[in-house]
């Protein structure tokens, strides 16, 4: 999901519910039909859940009620979070009542979570939903997939345990990193690319010794000098209560490395989860909005700018087999584009990209395919990424287009590099 392109991300998810009454399956709340609905049995605390498959920053949730038996949504609680335990997630809104056939919108204010859950607390309750919508954008914990190292390791408290994504999902004291007792202990994360970091979230241990985190410094930057400790400081951690997660704003500091360091003698640095949120500092595509001429199954246009967080064959965009298929990225502003990087699919059909044209410009005429050509792609081997120089072409739109009949355009990642220009 591209930042700035708000779509119903629930449609990409997987649904479950506490029980199923008379074939009223949980996925019927996402079938975009007003004539079907989910329905649980009469039970204690019935619930319906959609797994968004990734962590999203959720702006709003919509719920549509049925025309008949419409009281079966009354009292429902909407929650957003990362926990399979319903009540550990944060409440976004409460549906006291909702009219027959009505749709209500609940603002979640950017709550982050993989799951959206609707539940009705109490005995002998029935939960029924016609349609549910979740609108937001990928939150993007950049720490997942990064490479970690620390100054020393206590027993089996390895550095990578701080980025295993287990905040709240395991016992914290068995899923943490820890150094030995030493002078100036440090922990470092290599993000593999330069990111503009908006915030870092640190989770402290809960079994004991919560005070060990006191005075830790968070550094962001591109230098490995002095083990990265010489990089600019994002924040200093005065204290974090046992088992709690605290957020630290980094105000868009750029860097490939995130370092947490406790200065002083006889110090131990233990981290139970470190999360890093932000966007690639140079890739303009991540903040754009994508669209394509048609969509094959769930190969949506925005999957080509999801920063490669999925396997290529499940995280690609694809059109149908058609005449002159195209994919277009709106960069939201005019940029001087230096290069475009295109990643091809690796499961099959690598030749489908052959002959594709990359165009840059400000026109939407003919779906943008009349803009100047940056490059023509002769071929890209399966699963490979090739770069194309655009020599500073100016434009708001970047279009990839294959001319001809019976063509399919599949893109597994598109990156755009350049600089803003004043108009």
PyMOL commands that set and color helices and strands:
alter all, ss='L'
color gray80, all
select helices_A, chain A and resi 9-12+26-30+70-73+86-88+159-163+172-174+210-213+225-228+284-287+301-305+350-353+365-368
alter helices_A, ss='H'
color red, helices_A
select strands_A, chain A and resi 7-8+14-17+47-64+76-81+90-95+103-120+131-138+147-150+177-178+186-203+216-221+232-237+245-261+270-271+273-280+289-292+317-318+326-343+356-361+372-377+385-401+410-411+413-420
alter strands_A, ss='S'
color yellow, strands_A
deselect
rebuild
show_as cartoon
